[in-house]
Amino acid sequence: MSTFYDLRGNPGTRNDRATFVPQPVQRPADQIRLSILEAMISGRLRPGDRLPSEAEQARGFKVSRGVVREALRSLAHVGLITVAQGRQGGWFVNRFDSAPVEQNLREAMELLLHFQAINLAELVEARRAIEGTCARLGAERATAREVAEMREVIELAHAPGLDDEGWLQLDIRFHRAVARSAHNRALIVPMAALHGVVQPRLNRAILHLLSRDRINAQHAEIYEAIAAHDRAGAEQAVNRHLDELETLYRRAGLLGPGS
């Protein structure tokens, strides 16, 4: 077997050639964006800090102001920085909040769903996995205030004269309270994004099939298990609730029989 030398001058065999994978050169705007992100992660840029002006960054990065502006706008789009106008204006590092991340994740899921890169069955399956975990953790970690909020939502859902839209909004509020009770932001953000995509669309589609009494009772079971610190019971209550919803989705033709 013949010998060749790699880029560092080290000998190897012909079979080793497959280990070399050329990496694409990043666009200047991407390099600027990553440089700013690294400064945020390292702490060199903190919430409230003002970034150098576009002209200063253009000189420092040796690119045009248009390239700098493209990088800054991409960071602003995900909520990491914001621009202020006026004499004291400029680009500032935002205080970090999960809301922009949740919004972008929800929009990405909606696009993937629209172009059939993912389907509703996958979203529903992901919701079961995440929400079941949130309920289990919530049974261990929920604060008295969070338990009280769940109870309040359930009471409001029984109010006479409550219209369909109000009831659906309470449904979203209840499930978000369950997610927050887990005190795990890595779970709360995707759960909120999933819920934002799936629930408004699916709940309205099966509204004529929904029994408020049954759904309210299932919510009460989830709440009671969390309040009682019953980890297994909370997860099982979520699964029973989602079992019923998936049955209704199939009846409405939203999910295939094998989904």
PyMOL commands that set and color helices and strands:
alter all, ss='L'
color gray80, all
select helices_A, chain A and resi 14-19+28-42+54-61+65-77+99-114+120-141+144-157+164-180+185-205+212-227+231-251
alter helices_A, ss='H'
color red, helices_A
select strands_A, chain A and resi 3-5+11-13+81-84+90-93
alter strands_A, ss='S'
color yellow, strands_A
deselect
rebuild
show_as cartoon
